[in-house]
Amino acid sequence: MACSFPRPPELAGPTDGAAADAAVDVPSDRADSGPPPGVVSLSATPSVFTLHQNDTRGTTLTLSNQTGAAIDVPAAFTVSGLVGATMTFSATTCAPTLAPGASCHATGNLIATAPAQTDFVISLGASTVRLTMTALAACPTNCGPSGATNCCASTVVPGNAAGATLAGEPYYRSYDVAADQAYPNQSAPAEVSDFRLDTYEITVGRFRAFVNAGMGVATTAPAAGAGSHARIAGSGWDAAWNANLAATTAALIAALPCGTPPTWTNAPGNSEALPMNCLTWYDAMAFCIWDGGYLPSELEWNYAASGGSDQRPFPWSSAGSTALDCSYANYAPANIQCVSDTAGNRVGGESPKGDGRWGQADLEGNMSEWTLDWFADTYLNPCSDCANTTMTSRRAIRGGGYLSSAELQRSAYRPVTDVHFGTPTTRLINTGARCARTP
């Protein structure tokens, strides 16, 4: 199953809930980090969304009273200008009266109903806030163990940084608690904020929609700065990278079968739910931007695969278990592929048994995955929502693929010795990607 997605307008910053918050103060319009004294304002975090039809996202609405007197809070929010979606409100903490200097909150739940691009306004009495939504066409629903799950599903990974859902929980990169003590090093502690990570790797069907929309070529390259991580400066698209995209759609299609067997086919067929392989780093980054997200940082990827403070040897293994066979992941035990004669298995084919702590499938097995970072032999320390944005010869790739042996499937494993693995322009039959998003 394939679908045609319209090309959304390029956004200047991160999408699917951009880092920029919106606030329109009373009596004048502003968009800044907070209201000035003497103002009642309504703000939304996030305020910019890219999502697929039938997706749901939430935004936190904050009413702030910076005046010197108590104000009456209207009973209901109103929405104007919203097309291609509906919005409902819940989890409000607002009482009928808001004291001087106080704030109250509510959740706005946005549900996309049709492809659309819209700016809309939420009002609470005289206080208003503007938001922007791009809704793409509905995603294929042929993923998961029975081939009937939304291929664009994503879930929030609760982070351990200050202010995150699991604030204060310890986490160490490339460490696990297995009894074999293969990865005992706790020298790389890190903190990560909440983020959303796609349940599945990018599939052939999803990438076909990207290609059919004329994307992935130099003439439709992302805008400079697009796809930037909300907390990582300098992580967005660089216009100099346009030259690393194919010149034409025909050239891109010709390059996609990089080996035997490729998962890409020139016409839709039985491979639409297979993980897309033969992606360069630039292909993967451009796709995630178009799809409303970004490439996860190496920190985010490893945190999700390790289950955070669980420090799991494999994404599915709690309590330090090192159980692994073909019912957990599509890999190559004893150099014999779990699924023969194909490059990967249907994404989520080993779910839920092989899923990680927060529901992601195939974090190990199927495809190795590109991450945001440039590769360095050692981790950045200290690390709070960190990523290596200093150019080197390679990008960081994580996760064992369908051709990888058992020891390469460990969540903590990091390929530090292969100088060819991670060259960003290289297409490999065992390398794909998945996208991350702001929560």
N, C-alpha and C positions, 0 to 999 in steps of 0.2 A: 504494500500500500504506500502510495506517495501522495504528497499534497503540495500545492503551490503556495508559497508564502509571499506576500508582497514585500517589497523592500521598504523598511521603515526609514524615516528620515534619520540622518546621522545625528547623534547627540554628542554634545561636547564633553560629557563625562561618563561615568559608569551608568549602566542601565539596569533594568529590572529592579527598580528601587535605588535610584542614584544616591550618592553621598550628599548631594545638595539638598537641603531642606528648604521648604517654601514657607513664607509667612507674609501675610498681608495685614498690616497694622491698621488700627483705627485711630485717627481719621485718614492718614496717608498710607500709600502703598510702599512696603519695604520688603526686602528679602535678605535678612542678615541673621546673625547667630542668636539674637534675642531682642526683645522689645526694649525700647528706651523707656526711661521713667515716665510715668504719666500716661501710659498707653495700655489698652486692652487688646491683646492679639491672639490670633488662632494660627498655629503652625502645624505642619504635617511632616513626619519622618517615617519613611522616605516620601518624596513628592513626585518622583519620576519613575514610571513603570514601563517595562516591555514584558509582555506575557503572551501566552498562546490562548486562543479561544478555549474556554472552559477552565482555564487556570484561575486560581484565587490567590490574592495577595492582601496583606493587611498593612495599614499605615497607622501610626500612633498620632492622634490629634491632641494637641495641648493648648488649652485656653489659659492665658496668663494675664493676671490683673496687676499691672504695675502702677496703678493709681493709688491715691491715698484714701480711697473709700471703698466700702463693700459694693459689689455689683450684683444685680440679678442675672442669673444664668437662664437663657431660654430653654424650653423643654425639649426641643428637637433640632437636629441638624437638617439642612436642606442642601440639595445638590442641583446645580444647573450646568448645562452645556455638556453633560456626559453622554456620549454615544458609543455603541458597541460594548457596553458593560453596564452592570448594576452595582450599587454600593449600599451596604447596610451598616449599621452602627451597633457596637456592643461594648461591654466591659467599661462602661463609663464610671468615673469616680466623681463626677460633677454633681454637687448638691445645688439646691435652688439658689443659694447665695455663695459668692466667692469673696473671701476676705481680701483686704489690701495686701499686695505682694504674694498672694497665693496662686497656685496653678492647679488645674485638674485635667484629667486625661480621658480619652475614649479611643476605641479601635474602629477604624473604617475598613470594612471588608469589601474589596473590589473584585468582582467576578466578570471576566471577559465573556461576551456573548457572541461577538462577530469581529472579523478583522476591521480595524479602525485606527485612526490617529486622531486624538482629541486632547484639547486643553479644557479643563473644567474647574468649577469653583465649588467649594464647600463653605457653607455659611452657618454660623451660630449667632443668631441675632444680627448685630451690625458687624461682627467680626468675620472675616473671610480669609480663605487661603486658596491659592491656585495650584493645581496639579496637572501633570501631563501623562498620558497613557498611549502607548503603541500596542495594539493587539494584533498578533500574527494569527494566521489560520490555525485551525485545530491540528494537533500533532497526530501522527500515526498511533494506533493502539494495538500493535502486534508484538509487543515486547513482554518480558516476564516469563515465568515457567510454563504458562499455558498459552502464550502468544496473544493475550487479550488485555494487556496493560498499557497505559499511556506511556509512550517512549520518552516524553518530555517531563516526566514526573521528577520532582526534586523535594528534598526535605531539609529542614534546618539542622545544622550541626551545632550543638551548644558549646560555646567556647569556654576557656578557663581564665580569660583576661579579666581585669577589673571591669565591673559592670556587665560582664557576660553571664549567661545562664548558670554556668558551673564555676564561677569566679573562685580562684584560689586552689582549685584542684591541681596537683602536680602533674606535669607532663614533660617527657624527655624525648627529643628526636632520636630516631634510630636506636631505641632501647626497647627491650621487651622482658617479660617476667618468666619466660620459659625455663624449665628446669635444666635444660642443656646449657644455659648461660652463653649462648652464641652471641648475644647482643647485650652485654652487661653494663655498657658505658652510659653513665648519667651526667656526662660533661656538657650536654647541650639542652638545658632546660629552655622552655619556650612558653609563651602565652599567645593565645589566638582569640579574637572576638568571634561572636556568633556569625555564622555564614551559612548560606544555602548551597548544597552540593547535589548535582543531578544524580538521580538513582541509577541511571544507565549511561554507558559510553555512547558517544555519537554513533548513530546507526547509519547504514547505507541509505535508508529511506529519508532520514532527516537531512543527510548531506545532499541527497538528490534534489530536495526542495531548494536548498541553498544554491546549487548549480543551476537549477531551472530558473531561479530568480536573477540569474546573471551575475551572481556574486563569486568571490574567490579569484577575481582577476584584477589586474592593475587599475583598470578604468573605473571599477566600483569598489576600490579599496576603502577601508574604514577611514573616517576623519581622524586627523591627528589628535591624539589624546583619548580617542574612544577606547572603551574597554578597560579603563584604568581602575585599579583596585582602590576602593574608597579610602583605605588607610596606608597606601603605599605610593609615595610620590614617584613620578616618573615611570609608572608602570603601564601607561596606555600606549596605544598604537603610535609608532613613529612613521612619519611620511616617507622616510628613507627606505622603509620596508616594502613600499609599494612595488619596487623592482623585483622583490622576491616572490611575488604572486605571478601566476601565469599571465601571458599577454592576452589571451583570448579564452573563451569557454571551450572551444575546440582543443586548444593546447592543454587546458586543465584536464579535460576528459581523457585525452591521449596519455597523460602522465599518470593517471590514477591506478592503472594496473601495473604496480611496480615489481611484481614478482609472481610466483606461482605457489598457491592460488591467490588471486586478489579477491576482495569481497565486493568491489564495485563491478557492476554490469552496466552496459550502456543503455539498456532498457530495464524497466522494473521486472523483477522476477522473484525467485525464492530467497534471495539474499537480503531483502529490505530490512529485516530485523537483525542482521548480523552487524557486529561492530565494524565501523569504517576503518580500514587500515590504509597504509600508504599515504598518510597525511604528513606534510611538512609542518613545522611549528607555526609557520605563517598561515597555512591553511586552517589549522586548528584555532589560532587566535582570531582570525577573521570570521570564522564560523561562529565562535562563541559571542563575539561582539554583535553580529547580525541577529543572533538568537536571544539577545538581551542579557548576556552574562559576560564572563571573563574567564580566562584560564586560571584554575586554582593555583595558589602559591605552593611551593614544595612543602612548606609548613602545613598549610591547610590539608593537602593531600595526605601527608603522613599522619597528621592528627586524626583524620577520619579513619584511615586504614588501621591505626593502632587502637581505636576506640578511646582516644584521650587518655585519661588516667588509668584505664584498664591495661594499657601497654600490651596489647594483644600480639602474640606471635604471628597470627594470621587474622584478617579482619573478622572472621567468624568465631574465633577461639577465645572464650572467656576463661578465667582462672588459669591462664598459662598453658592451656592444652595445645599440643602441636599436631593434632589429628588433621590429616590431609589425604584425600583421595579424589577421584573424579566426580564424586557427588558434591564436593565443595567448590571445585574450580576446574576450569578447562585449561589444563597445563600438559606437560610432557613427562610423566613419570617413566623412568628408565628409557628416556628418549623415544617413547611411543606416545603419540598425542591421544588425549582423552577422546576428542572428536576428530576422527581422521578425515583426510581429504578436503577439509575446509579450513579457511583462515578464521578461526573463531567459531563460537557457538552463538545461537540467538542470545542477545543480551538478557541477563536475568534467568538464563536457562537452569542455573543451579540454585535459584532462589526458592525459599528463603534460607535454606541451609547454609549457603555460602555468602550471605549478606553480612555487612558490617554492623556495628553497634547501632548506627542511625539509619539503617535500611539501604545503604548503597550496595549494589550488586557488582561483581566482577572487579573489585578493587585489586584483587589478585586474580590472575588467569585472564583468558581471552586476549586483551591487548595491554601492552605496556602503554603508559599514558604521559603525554607532554604536560609539563607544568609551566608556570609563569617564569620561574627563575632562570637566570644564567647560571651555569654550573660552576661551582668552586669546590676544591678538594675538602675544605672544612666548612662547617656551618658558621653563619653569622652569630656572634654572641656579643652582648645580650640580644634577645630576640623577643619582641612583642609585635605581633602582626608584621613580621619582617619578611623580606624577599631580597634576593640578590639581583639588583638592577644594573650592576656593573658588567659591561660586556666582556665575555670570554669567548672561547671557540665553540662552546656547547651550551645547550639548554638542558635543564634537569629533567630526566625521565624517571618515573617511578612505577613500580608494580611489575610483576612477572607476567609475561605473555603466554600465549598458547604453545609456543615452542620452548618455553623455559622450564627448567627442572625444578624440583621441589624446593631446594635451598634458595632459589631466586624468587620464590613466592612469599618469603617472609616480609612482613610489613616494614621491618627495620632495614631491610637490605637496600643498599644504595650502590649503583654501578659506578665505582670511582676509577676503575682501571681501563675501561674500553674507551679509547680516545675518539672512536668513530661513532659511538652510541650517543646521540644527542646533537649532532651537527644539525642546525635548525632547518637547512634546506634539503636534508636527506629524507627520502621516502623508504620506509621499512615495512615489510609485510606483517610484522608483529607489533606495530606501534599505531595507536589511535589517540583518543582524548575524550575527556568529559568536561563539562562546563560547571563553573561555580557562579553564584549570584549573591547579591546582598540580601539579607534576610527580610 
